Structure formats: C-alpha cells, structure tokens
Amino acid sequence: MILVNTDYISGKEVETLSIVKGSTIQSKNIGRDIMAGLKTIIGGELDGYSTMLNEARAIATKRMVGEAEKLKADAVINVRYATSNVMQGAAEVMVYGTAVKFV
C-alpha cells in the first residue's frame, strides 16, 4: 500500500474510491506522568509521551490501511494526521486520506 501526503502519485492515473480513516485513543499512565513531571523541571524531550504518540500514530495508520484494503485500494493519497485531547490524560490520534485505485 502506497501512502503519500500529496494529491497525486507521479506517473499514476488514479480513480478515487473513498475517504478512509483510522484512529485510536491513548491514555497516559501514572508512571509516565510522574517521570514527565520531573522532566519538566529540567527540560528536554518527554520520551514516554513521544513513544506513546508514535505508537498511537502506527495503530491509527494500520487501521486506515485496513479500511483502504477492504476497498481494494492501491494507495491512499492526501494522508493527514490530527491529534486532540479527548479528556484529561487521554489523546486521540486520527489519520485520514483518500483511497485510490490505479487506472
């Protein structure tokens, strides 16, 4: 499956199938919160949160690709990611794009 964030794929003519999406909601755990709180005192990257969000993006992307595969798509174009807080301590990661078939 080809995933691109452009509205075309060089050298390919495409037929639009449908919008596809995937999402997941991840929550922070108490250990990660404590370590992040300590890290804010000295500054720097919050590795636990970075890892959590990378995992969430991977899960959401896999779900989007699953939707595209059900449509027998060859690619997903215009791939975009969005993140939002759902409640205190939990974030949603969503990925969406347009499933296409090569003509």
Secondary structure, 3 states (H helix, E strand, C coil): CEECCCCCCCCCCEEEEEEEEEEEEEECCHHHHHHHHHHHHHCCCCHHHHHHHHHHHHHHHHHHHHHHHHCCCCEEEEEEEEEEEEECCEEEEEEEEEEEEEC
